[in-house]
Amino acid sequence: VTGVGGSGSVHHRASAETIDRFFACPTLTQLEVLDFWQAGATGGHLVPVLETAPVFALRLSATEESPFDALLRSPHAGKLEILRVGLYGEQDLLGPMVTSPHLQNLRALEVNSWSRGLELGTLGHAFPRLELLILSGNFVRFEPLFAGGGLGRLTDLRIANCGLRDEGFAALADSPLLSRLTTLDASNNPLTDAGAAALVAAAPRTRLAVLDVRDNQLTARGRAELLNAFPDTRVLVG
């Protein structure tokens, strides 16, 4: 139930009456997956659903007026395994999320922020069971994430279209995180042969099954070096 209507770039929120009627529906007690992106739900709507329904996957947009704070305070958020959230506005919304005691069971997390930089240094220790982390589209400093520790179960990292430069790839190559990954999507970043060389040097201690570096700034030589360094990996170079 998303708030997207009309043209693809315009969001139309449902009326309060429509939202009330939706959340009064008795079949919601059977709900397992809820996508309420840009649709105008409140904490008063969302928390009772988490309390009564076996919801394990949730997608919502979070602003200062959203149900996000109520979600973070609810112990019933502990049943969530998959969370996809957009953080919009000037208020720091990632901080309360990282410090919430009720999101420890997340296995997959996607975070997108359009208007505020994310401080990723503490993210690793906040979600000990995380297996998939999607941070694509966030132009932030990733070095604190790579150096911050934690993420002991992470095997799939998506950091496409993040403006990640060679120094960021060098930090990832030096991080123990890289040796745990089986999938790395780093497409559509300004990666050059210099950053690729750091990945090549780290190749012997990796177990990547998929490495996506399409739409970067690699030369034919850089692409060839990656392909040679990861012979057992599906390397997507474009």
BAFI-3210 file (N, C-alpha, C; in Angstrom, 3 decimals, decimal comma, padded with zeros to 6 digits):
// residues 238
n [1|2|3|4|5|6|7|8|9|10|11|12|13|14|15|16|17|18|19|20|21|22|23|24|25|26|27|28|29|30|31|32|33|34|35|36|37|38|39|40|41|42|43|44|45|46|47|48|49|50|51|52|53|54|55|56|57|58|59|60|61|62|63|64|65|66|67|68|69|70|71|72|73|74|75|76|77|78|79|80|81|82|83|84|85|86|87|88|89|90|91|92|93|94|95|96|97|98|99|100|101|102|103|104|105|106|107|108|109|110|111|112|113|114|115|116|117|118|119|120|121|122|123|124|125|126|127|128|129|130|131|132|133|134|135|136|137|138|139|140|141|142|143|144|145|146|147|148|149|150|151|152|153|154|155|156|157|158|159|160|161|162|163|164|165|166|167|168|169|170|171|172|173|174|175|176|177|178|179|180|181|182|183|184|185|186|187|188|189|190|191|192|193|194|195|196|197|198|199|200|201|202|203|204|205|206|207|208|209|210|211|212|213|214|215|216|217|218|219|220|221|222|223|224|225|226|227|228|229|230|231|232|233|234|235|236|237|238]
n.u [000,867|001,255|002,090|002,294|001,123|-000,580|001,701|004,990|006,737|005,388|004,018|001,096|-000,611|-002,711|-006,069|-006,876|-009,127|-009,232|-006,880|-007,439|-009,591|-008,302|-006,478|-008,263|-009,145|-010,002|-008,506|-005,874|-004,640|-003,444|-001,291|001,918|003,827|004,367|004,151|004,301|004,920|005,453|002,803|001,485|000,889|000,463|002,044|000,095|-001,387|000,417|001,852|-000,094|-000,582|001,883|001,794|-000,307|-000,163|001,708|004,003|006,920|008,365|008,903|008,325|008,817|008,559|010,345|009,855|009,942|007,315|006,393|005,493|007,800|009,294|007,539|007,561|010,229|010,180|008,566|008,313|007,414|008,543|010,628|010,043|010,560|012,317|013,116|013,718|013,007|013,755|013,196|014,880|014,070|014,420|015,505|016,007|017,895|017,484|018,630|020,215|018,438|017,454|019,664|020,209|017,981|016,548|015,075|015,430|017,101|016,885|016,959|017,581|017,882|018,475|017,608|018,557|017,785|018,596|017,729|018,193|019,933|023,130|024,452|025,675|027,721|029,334|028,592|026,785|027,389|027,590|025,048|023,230|023,433|022,703|022,559|022,421|022,096|022,751|021,691|022,710|022,580|022,652|023,160|025,069|027,596|030,158|031,836|033,964|033,957|032,075|033,325|035,509|034,422|033,783|031,870|028,914|029,142|027,798|027,232|026,840|026,122|026,435|025,266|026,213|025,757|025,926|026,883|028,819|031,316|034,732|038,172|039,705|037,806|037,236|039,730|039,738|037,685|038,891|040,877|039,417|038,112|035,559|035,250|036,223|034,186|032,078|029,876|028,523|028,935|027,802|028,917|028,388|028,164|029,813|032,543|034,883|038,245|041,139|043,032|041,635|040,580|042,891|043,410|041,336|042,069|044,468|043,442|042,057|042,875|042,011|039,282|035,854|034,066|031,164|029,766|030,697|030,034|030,920|030,050|029,526|031,487|034,673|036,640|039,440|040,186|042,336|042,136|039,697|040,396|042,334|040,800|039,095|040,960|041,948|039,836|038,961|037,026|034,756|031,732|032,220|031,056|031,605|030,732]
n.v [-001,170|001,709|005,216|006,164|007,616|008,731|010,487|009,003|010,324|011,610|011,684|010,649|010,941|008,704|009,316|010,162|008,822|006,622|005,272|004,650|002,884|000,843|-000,179|-001,097|-003,438|-006,809|-008,930|-008,207|-009,309|-011,565|-010,818|-010,892|-009,513|-006,100|-003,304|-000,074|002,354|005,782|006,349|007,465|006,369|006,154|005,864|004,858|003,335|001,423|000,031|-001,605|-003,507|-004,810|-005,941|-007,797|-009,283|-011,673|-010,223|-010,110|-008,710|-005,400|-002,310|001,118|004,704|007,151|010,026|013,038|013,036|010,497|006,974|005,927|006,361|005,330|002,704|001,986|002,018|-000,053|-003,262|-005,287|-004,979|-006,649|-008,970|-008,487|-009,334|-008,374|-005,179|-002,281|000,985|004,447|007,353|010,515|014,029|016,570|015,730|013,457|010,276|007,820|007,403|006,874|004,484|002,785|002,561|001,353|-001,234|-003,232|-004,229|-006,304|-008,718|-008,458|-009,625|-008,660|-005,460|-002,397|000,858|004,121|007,432|010,661|013,300|013,662|013,040|009,849|008,460|005,911|004,444|003,103|001,266|-001,387|-002,913|-002,790|-004,514|-007,591|-009,951|-009,511|-010,291|-009,339|-006,188|-003,207|-000,299|001,303|004,196|006,118|008,847|008,886|008,657|005,693|004,530|004,525|002,488|000,240|000,039|-000,246|-002,655|-005,523|-006,860|-009,614|-011,702|-010,875|-011,347|-010,295|-007,348|-004,298|-001,582|000,202|003,046|005,106|007,007|006,066|006,169|005,473|005,391|004,595|002,002|000,897|000,957|-000,869|-003,155|-003,578|-004,265|-006,679|-007,331|-007,740|-010,305|-011,931|-011,637|-012,885|-011,761|-008,749|-005,736|-003,161|-001,415|001,316|003,361|005,699|004,045|003,395|002,044|002,072|001,712|-000,782|-002,283|-002,538|-004,251|-006,466|-007,189|-008,076|-010,316|-013,099|-013,697|-013,666|-014,789|-014,364|-014,832|-013,320|-010,361|-007,164|-004,645|-002,936|-000,091|001,707|003,425|001,949|000,849|-001,189|-002,713|-002,668|-004,022|-006,528|-007,346|-007,664|-009,760|-011,803|-012,037|-012,990|-015,788|-017,713|-016,359|-014,700|-012,098|-008,998|-006,682|-005,005]
n.w [000,000|-001,175|-001,393|-003,941|-006,846|-009,863|-011,856|-012,156|-010,464|-008,465|-005,248|-003,672|-000,815|000,943|002,120|005,529|006,397|004,650|005,366|008,042|007,650|006,282|008,227|010,039|009,052|009,522|008,486|008,639|010,801|009,919|008,492|006,971|005,496|004,990|003,045|003,304|001,997|001,832|002,501|004,659|007,210|010,808|014,072|015,731|013,994|012,999|015,063|016,503|014,485|014,320|016,811|016,734|014,381|012,355|011,305|009,449|007,618|006,615|005,025|004,958|004,838|006,621|008,450|010,437|011,208|011,052|011,615|012,654|015,046|016,987|016,175|016,734|019,483|020,164|021,557|019,959|017,526|017,470|016,115|013,504|010,584|008,144|007,045|005,346|004,845|004,355|005,155|005,769|005,972|008,330|010,894|012,929|012,135|011,889|014,144|016,471|015,477|015,384|018,092|019,110|021,093|019,944|017,402|016,948|015,647|012,939|009,689|007,160|005,856|004,471|003,822|002,958|002,323|001,497|002,181|004,252|005,588|006,484|009,472|009,677|011,352|013,755|012,967|012,400|014,816|015,766|014,624|014,922|013,598|010,931|007,523|004,947|003,609|002,340|001,012|-001,134|-003,220|-001,312|-000,596|001,236|003,791|003,728|004,959|007,877|008,326|007,205|008,884|011,347|012,587|013,780|012,153|011,724|010,489|007,975|004,536|002,123|000,482|-000,673|-002,367|-004,457|-006,667|-004,903|-004,926|-004,244|-003,951|-004,986|-002,600|-000,781|-001,688|-001,213|001,582|002,054|000,994|002,876|005,041|007,378|006,747|003,989|003,508|004,364|002,671|000,177|-001,890|-003,570|-004,513|-006,152|-008,144|-010,546|-009,448|-008,946|-009,462|-010,217|-011,969|-009,941|-007,505|-008,123|-008,109|-005,386|-004,625|-006,143|-004,869|-002,477|-003,161|-002,706|-000,094|-000,126|-000,626|-002,642|-004,549|-006,344|-007,907|-008,594|-010,593|-012,522|-014,721|-013,850|-013,720|-014,959|-016,885|-019,798|-018,997|-016,163|-015,836|-016,874|-015,025|-012,712|-013,515|-013,858|-011,273|-009,797|-010,471|-009,864|-009,390|-010,243|-012,058|-012,790|-015,136|-017,110]
ca.u [000,000|002,181|001,480|002,665|000,021|-000,391|002,984|005,915|007,536|004,510|003,455|-000,214|-000,958|-004,105|-006,771|-006,872|-010,238|-008,849|-005,883|-008,145|-010,367|-007,360|-005,928|-009,354|-009,508|-009,657|-007,534|-004,504|-004,055|-002,725|-000,307|003,324|004,649|003,656|004,848|003,476|005,847|004,899|001,347|000,911|000,468|000,977|002,404|-001,140|-001,806|001,402|002,244|-001,044|-000,392|003,031|001,416|-001,291|000,064|003,052|004,754|008,372|008,989|008,248|008,942|008,136|009,360|010,382|010,117|009,660|005,903|006,068|005,363|009,072|009,659|006,696|008,066|011,478|009,897|007,695|009,013|006,930|009,436|011,592|009,698|010,954|013,543|013,444|013,280|013,424|013,307|013,734|015,032|013,976|014,248|016,705|016,204|018,703|016,605|019,418|020,683|017,475|017,317|020,829|020,182|016,764|016,818|014,056|015,688|018,258|016,662|016,969|018,502|018,068|018,204|017,871|018,425|017,966|018,421|017,880|018,467|020,808|024,199|024,323|026,879|027,633|030,337|028,019|025,754|027,799|027,339|023,646|022,413|024,383|022,264|022,350|023,031|022,016|022,720|021,571|022,918|022,714|022,062|023,513|026,382|028,106|031,482|031,705|035,121|033,598|031,393|034,303|036,442|033,692|033,593|030,527|028,439|029,808|027,051|026,917|027,404|025,653|026,521|024,904|026,617|025,732|025,559|027,147|029,950|032,457|035,954|039,227|040,097|036,773|037,464|040,931|039,322|036,948|039,845|041,614|038,477|037,739|034,226|035,322|036,474|032,954|031,055|029,730|028,000|029,252|027,334|029,541|028,212|027,833|030,653|033,725|036,024|039,239|042,067|043,740|040,797|040,496|044,131|043,259|040,498|042,879|045,408|042,693|041,319|043,148|041,313|037,850|035,059|032,991|030,527|029,360|031,308|029,448|031,590|029,622|029,283|032,526|035,626|037,734|039,932|040,224|043,353|041,579|038,688|041,078|042,987|039,761|038,652|042,025|042,145|038,671|038,569|035,865|033,717|031,028|032,613|030,303|032,394|030,081]
ca.v [000,000|002,826|006,502|006,604|007,613|009,718|010,286|008,207|011,137|012,319|010,862|011,084|010,233|008,314|010,102|009,583|007,877|005,397|004,577|004,081|001,726|-000,225|-000,787|-001,740|-004,675|-007,925|-009,856|-007,768|-010,161|-012,642|-010,183|-011,220|-008,515|-004,843|-002,224|001,118|003,398|007,097|006,241|008,295|005,678|006,679|004,823|004,256|002,327|000,385|-000,776|-002,700|-004,571|-005,593|-006,664|-008,859|-010,039|-012,257|-009,443|-010,270|-007,824|-004,093|-001,209|002,380|005,919|007,727|011,445|013,436|012,827|009,135|006,020|005,263|006,416|004,366|001,372|001,725|001,829|-001,205|-004,554|-006,181|-004,852|-007,736|-010,052|-008,113|-009,896|-007,591|-003,792|-001,351|002,271|005,685|008,338|011,814|015,152|017,070|015,030|012,241|009,127|006,594|007,234|006,103|003,143|002,013|002,333|000,642|-002,601|-004,127|-004,595|-007,189|-009,928|-008,174|-010,354|-007,852|-004,057|-001,420|002,228|005,138|008,779|011,652|014,674|013,740|012,070|008,805|008,114|004,451|003,780|002,255|000,408|-002,785|-003,599|-002,659|-005,565|-008,714|-011,064|-009,014|-011,043|-008,506|-004,757|-002,417|001,122|001,906|005,511|007,020|009,450|009,052|008,072|004,286|004,060|004,143|001,196|-000,807|-000,050|-000,229|-003,964|-006,075|-007,454|-010,902|-012,631|-010,250|-011,986|-009,609|-005,901|-003,567|-000,180|000,786|004,450|005,778|007,909|005,461|006,366|004,469|005,274|003,794|000,601|000,455|000,689|-002,125|-004,234|-003,799|-004,609|-008,097|-007,505|-008,234|-011,751|-012,650|-011,407|-013,707|-010,878|-007,327|-004,893|-001,841|-000,839|002,739|004,171|006,174|003,155|003,375|000,924|002,125|001,025|-002,191|-002,940|-002,903|-005,452|-007,564|-007,612|-008,751|-011,452|-014,422|-013,931|-013,469|-015,926|-013,762|-015,543|-012,284|-009,046|-006,303|-003,343|-002,302|001,357|002,426|004,104|001,015|000,649|-002,597|-003,366|-002,875|-005,083|-007,804|-007,725|-008,175|-011,064|-012,777|-012,194|-013,687|-016,765|-018,496|-015,381|-014,073|-010,687|-008,203|-005,490|-004,142]
ca.w [000,000|-001,253|-001,675|-005,278|-007,795|-010,913|-012,518|-011,355|-009,545|-007,542|-004,192|-003,191|000,418|001,107|003,116|006,873|006,478|003,946|006,174|009,184|007,199|005,956|009,436|010,778|008,367|010,403|007,899|008,920|011,833|009,236|007,622|007,172|004,815|004,842|002,355|003,491|001,585|001,507|002,537|005,707|008,430|012,068|015,019|016,217|013,022|012,705|016,224|016,742|013,497|014,765|018,029|016,512|013,149|012,250|010,324|009,528|006,639|006,647|004,276|005,200|004,802|007,963|008,630|011,810|011,494|010,636|012,726|012,881|016,465|017,694|015,808|017,443|020,902|020,369|021,650|018,903|016,376|017,536|015,187|012,152|010,017|006,963|007,198|004,295|005,382|003,826|006,221|005,111|006,881|008,997|012,164|012,873|012,296|011,974|015,517|017,261|014,915|015,799|019,532|019,518|021,546|019,424|016,006|016,973|014,861|011,512|008,809|005,959|006,118|003,414|004,303|001,927|002,861|000,444|002,601|005,412|005,601|007,491|010,215|009,599|012,181|014,799|012,393|012,397|016,078|016,143|014,021|014,913|012,759|009,579|006,429|003,747|003,897|001,121|001,250|-002,455|-003,403|-000,217|-000,781|002,594|004,011|004,070|005,711|009,252|008,313|006,936|010,008|012,608|013,190|013,773|010,901|011,638|009,646|006,697|003,350|000,917|000,662|-001,890|-002,227|-005,803|-006,816|-003,635|-005,059|-003,543|-004,727|-004,818|-001,196|-000,126|-002,060|-000,500|002,961|002,034|000,765|004,123|006,105|007,473|006,186|002,613|003,485|004,695|001,665|-001,018|-002,929|-003,430|-005,610|-006,074|-009,474|-010,693|-008,576|-009,677|-009,247|-011,282|-011,875|-008,657|-006,530|-008,508|-007,693|-003,968|-004,599|-006,682|-003,833|-001,414|-003,728|-002,126|001,177|-000,306|-001,102|-003,406|-005,652|-007,288|-007,744|-009,613|-010,694|-013,770|-014,752|-013,131|-014,592|-015,190|-018,245|-020,193|-018,166|-014,832|-015,915|-017,068|-013,772|-011,816|-014,008|-013,597|-009,830|-009,235|-011,499|-009,441|-009,048|-011,353|-012,054|-013,762|-015,376|-018,072]
c.u [000,903|001,447|001,793|001,461|000,226|000,902|003,944|006,694|006,697|003,928|002,135|-000,554|-002,433|-004,751|-006,711|-007,983|-009,889|-007,845|-006,536|-008,913|-009,450|-006,885|-007,000|-009,745|-009,088|-008,629|-006,093|-003,859|-003,287|-001,517|001,121|004,261|003,817|004,580|003,952|004,307|005,101|003,377|000,706|000,384|001,076|001,383|001,187|-001,706|-000,860|001,692|001,221|-000,935|000,783|002,675|000,571|-000,978|001,490|003,916|006,246|009,107|008,199|009,047|008,138|009,108|009,247|010,715|009,821|008,210|005,451|005,887|006,687|009,462|008,840|007,143|009,310|011,255|009,089|008,496|008,567|007,721|010,487|011,274|010,133|012,282|014,032|012,873|013,884|012,870|013,992|013,737|015,109|013,744|015,555|016,997|017,037|017,810|017,380|019,884|019,716|017,295|018,458|020,770|018,917|017,107|015,925|014,278|016,843|018,106|016,654|018,011|018,798|017,641|018,553|017,594|018,690|017,684|018,697|018,426|019,399|021,882|024,024|025,674|026,868|028,547|029,774|027,015|026,108|027,453|025,856|022,793|023,260|023,995|022,118|023,130|023,075|021,893|022,736|021,655|023,057|022,018|022,358|024,935|026,936|029,511|031,308|032,884|034,788|032,871|032,395|035,248|035,749|033,492|032,138|030,198|029,067|029,102|026,770|027,620|027,063|025,606|026,248|025,216|026,735|025,361|025,712|028,298|031,214|033,697|037,020|039,632|039,068|036,926|038,718|040,603|038,535|037,892|040,626|040,719|038,237|036,347|034,284|035,496|035,232|031,905|031,069|029,166|028,364|028,791|027,888|029,439|027,911|028,518|031,877|034,987|036,945|040,151|042,816|042,932|040,653|041,739|044,072|042,391|041,264|043,834|044,710|042,028|041,622|042,420|039,810|037,187|033,854|032,479|030,109|030,055|030,825|030,125|031,254|029,454|030,221|033,467|036,854|038,150|039,876|041,240|042,807|040,537|039,345|041,749|041,976|039,305|039,689|042,178|041,019|038,167|037,326|034,681|033,041|031,281|031,862|031,004|031,770|030,876]
c.v [001,218|004,088|007,021|006,507|008,698|009,453|009,580|009,000|011,858|011,343|011,460|010,283|009,871|009,191|009,401|008,547|006,549|004,584|003,929|002,820|000,552|-000,938|-001,373|-003,079|-005,881|-008,886|-009,421|-008,608|-011,334|-012,116|-010,582|-010,166|-007,259|-003,818|-001,003|002,350|004,674|007,123|006,923|007,558|006,359|005,515|004,111|003,218|001,124|-000,528|-001,870|-003,837|-005,447|-006,453|-007,891|-009,742|-010,584|-011,552|-009,678|-009,350|-006,530|-003,111|000,046|003,521|006,603|009,205|011,771|013,141|011,395|008,223|005,414|005,239|005,413|002,941|001,027|001,462|000,569|-002,500|-005,527|-006,025|-005,957|-008,902|-009,734|-008,756|-009,091|-006,196|-002,965|000,016|003,412|006,733|009,724|012,901|015,520|016,344|013,777|011,046|007,820|006,345|006,463|004,684|002,235|001,669|001,619|-000,781|-003,647|-004,559|-005,588|-008,419|-009,679|-009,006|-009,576|-006,426|-003,242|-000,033|003,167|006,492|009,779|012,969|014,773|012,667|011,072|008,572|006,604|003,718|002,824|001,245|-001,069|-003,543|-003,586|-003,826|-006,832|-009,858|-010,689|-009,841|-010,233|-007,052|-004,005|-000,945|001,876|003,258|006,506|007,548|009,831|008,474|006,630|003,760|003,729|002,807|000,066|-001,022|-000,277|-001,564|-004,389|-006,713|-008,829|-011,915|-012,076|-010,974|-011,236|-008,113|-005,214|-002,085|000,455|002,261|005,220|006,781|007,386|005,513|005,336|004,296|004,483|002,318|000,058|000,142|-000,614|-003,307|-004,578|-004,285|-006,112|-008,375|-008,134|-009,749|-012,563|-012,566|-012,481|-012,900|-009,444|-006,606|-003,498|-001,140|000,652|003,598|004,620|005,356|003,207|002,165|000,903|001,436|-000,443|-002,952|-003,346|-004,153|-006,662|-008,092|-008,389|-010,034|-012,792|-014,716|-013,677|-014,769|-015,427|-014,710|-014,560|-010,979|-008,174|-004,943|-002,693|-000,792|002,113|003,076|003,241|001,015|-000,845|-003,363|-003,654|-003,977|-006,445|-008,278|-008,266|-009,565|-012,143|-013,057|-012,977|-014,742|-017,566|-017,625|-014,898|-012,578|-009,977|-006,878|-004,555|-004,045]
c.w [000,000|-001,634|-003,056|-006,194|-008,816|-011,643|-011,580|-010,342|-008,498|-006,533|-003,725|-001,937|000,425|002,172|004,471|007,014|005,811|004,766|007,391|008,787|006,887|007,225|010,340|010,164|009,202|009,814|008,129|010,017|011,227|008,448|007,988|006,579|004,606|004,190|002,422|003,181|001,206|001,608|003,734|006,917|009,649|012,965|015,577|015,269|013,024|013,884|016,539|015,729|013,892|015,981|017,726|015,321|013,107|011,211|010,526|008,551|006,551|005,810|004,537|005,054|006,151|007,888|010,089|012,202|011,208|011,847|013,160|014,352|017,274|017,405|016,624|018,922|021,191|020,480|020,577|017,614|016,373|016,621|013,755|011,771|008,824|007,147|006,076|004,669|004,649|004,918|005,587|006,143|007,561|010,303|011,957|013,164|012,368|013,405|016,390|016,764|015,374|017,280|020,009|019,965|020,889|017,980|015,884|016,081|013,362|010,782|007,536|006,254|004,894|003,963|003,136|002,540|001,757|000,946|003,797|005,304|006,730|008,152|010,413|010,568|013,211|014,266|012,529|013,653|016,470|015,672|013,862|013,986|011,287|008,557|005,138|004,166|002,573|001,487|-000,066|-002,509|-002,308|-000,432|000,588|002,659|004,502|004,882|007,166|009,337|008,137|008,120|011,339|013,267|013,164|012,446|010,665|010,763|008,261|005,549|002,068|001,192|-000,668|-001,660|-003,613|-005,734|-005,507|-003,731|-004,397|-004,437|-004,352|-003,362|-000,401|-000,444|-001,385|000,955|003,037|001,851|002,026|005,256|006,166|006,934|004,802|002,563|003,802|003,595|000,585|-002,184|-002,597|-004,686|-005,395|-007,424|-009,410|-009,639|-009,370|-009,373|-010,458|-011,099|-010,543|-007,568|-006,842|-008,077|-006,226|-003,835|-005,114|-005,619|-002,723|-001,890|-003,062|-000,815|001,082|-000,737|-001,893|-004,484|-006,743|-006,918|-008,896|-009,568|-012,036|-013,593|-013,826|-014,141|-014,838|-016,653|-018,564|-019,340|-016,772|-014,817|-016,043|-015,783|-012,768|-012,246|-013,714|-012,102|-009,181|-010,222|-011,151|-009,069|-010,319|-011,270|-013,166|-013,946|-016,401|-019,365]
res [v|t|g|v|g|g|s|g|s|v|h|h|r|a|s|a|e|t|i|d|r|f|f|a|c|p|t|l|t|q|l|e|v|l|d|f|w|q|a|g|a|t|g|g|h|l|v|p|v|l|e|t|a|p|v|f|a|l|r|l|s|a|t|e|e|s|p|f|d|a|l|l|r|s|p|h|a|g|k|l|e|i|l|r|v|g|l|y|g|e|q|d|l|l|g|p|m|v|t|s|p|h|l|q|n|l|r|a|l|e|v|n|s|w|s|r|g|l|e|l|g|t|l|g|h|a|f|p|r|l|e|l|l|i|l|s|g|n|f|v|r|f|e|p|l|f|a|g|g|g|l|g|r|l|t|d|l|r|i|a|n|c|g|l|r|d|e|g|f|a|a|l|a|d|s|p|l|l|s|r|l|t|t|l|d|a|s|n|n|p|l|t|d|a|g|a|a|a|l|v|a|a|a|p|r|t|r|l|a|v|l|d|v|r|d|n|q|l|t|a|r|g|r|a|e|l|l|n|a|f|p|d|t|r|v|l|v|g]
***
